[in-house]
Amino acid sequence: MDEQKTAEPPHGCFFCTVAGPQIEAMIDHCWPEPTKEHFRTARLEVLKGIRSLLDARIDRLSQHPQKGTKVSVE
């Protein structure tokens, strides 16, 4: 019995291997350069915002909680 080999699907997720490159090609073809630059800058700002949230959370988790309570003695 002859077995036919099927083409191996590309490794990675659907968006990274199929949808992403097609969307990128459409954007490169249809949108003017200032529009592409605007969305690129917006994407960077979103990532910087996420980084800021992560930094704040890391700082909060890095603080050692105060053990015990302070009592003033007269």
C-alpha positions as CSV (number, residue, x, y, z in Angstrom):
1,M,0.0,0.0,0.0
2,D,1.4,3.4,-1.0
3,E,1.5,6.1,1.6
4,Q,1.4,9.6,0.5
5,K,3.3,12.1,2.6
6,T,1.4,15.2,3.4
7,A,3.1,18.6,3.7
8,E,4.2,19.3,7.2
9,P,2.5,22.3,8.7
10,P,4.9,25.1,9.6
11,H,5.9,25.2,13.2
12,G,4.4,27.9,15.4
13,C,1.0,29.3,16.0
14,F,-1.5,30.1,13.3
15,F,-1.1,33.8,13.7
16,C,2.7,33.7,13.6
17,T,2.9,31.5,10.5
18,V,-0.2,32.4,8.5
19,A,-2.4,35.3,9.5
20,G,0.4,37.6,10.8
21,P,2.4,37.7,7.6
22,Q,-0.7,38.2,5.5
23,I,-1.9,41.1,7.6
24,E,1.5,42.6,7.5
25,A,1.6,42.4,3.7
26,M,-1.8,44.0,3.5
27,I,-0.8,46.8,5.8
28,D,2.4,47.4,3.9
29,H,0.5,47.6,0.6
30,C,-2.6,49.7,1.7
31,W,-1.6,52.1,4.5
32,P,0.5,55.2,4.0
33,E,3.8,55.4,5.8
34,P,2.6,58.0,8.5
35,T,-0.2,55.7,9.4
36,K,2.1,52.7,9.8
37,E,4.5,54.8,11.9
38,H,1.6,56.0,14.1
39,F,0.5,52.4,14.8
40,R,4.1,51.3,15.4
41,T,4.5,54.1,18.0
42,A,1.2,53.2,19.6
43,R,2.2,49.6,19.9
44,L,5.5,50.6,21.6
45,E,3.6,52.8,24.1
46,V,1.3,49.9,25.0
47,L,4.3,47.7,25.6
48,K,5.9,50.4,27.8
49,G,2.7,50.7,29.8
50,I,2.7,46.9,30.4
51,R,6.4,47.2,31.4
52,S,5.5,49.9,33.9
53,L,2.8,47.8,35.4
54,L,5.2,44.8,35.7
55,D,7.9,47.0,37.3
56,A,5.4,48.4,39.9
57,R,4.3,44.8,40.7
58,I,7.9,43.6,41.0
59,D,8.7,46.5,43.3
60,R,5.7,45.7,45.5
61,L,6.6,42.0,45.8
62,S,10.2,42.8,46.5
63,Q,9.4,44.8,49.6
64,H,9.7,42.8,52.8
65,P,6.6,43.0,55.0
66,Q,7.1,44.5,58.4
67,K,7.1,41.8,61.0
68,G,5.4,42.5,64.3
69,T,4.1,45.9,65.5
70,K,5.8,48.8,67.0
71,V,4.6,49.8,70.5
72,S,5.7,53.0,72.2
73,V,6.7,52.5,75.8
74,E,6.4,55.3,78.2
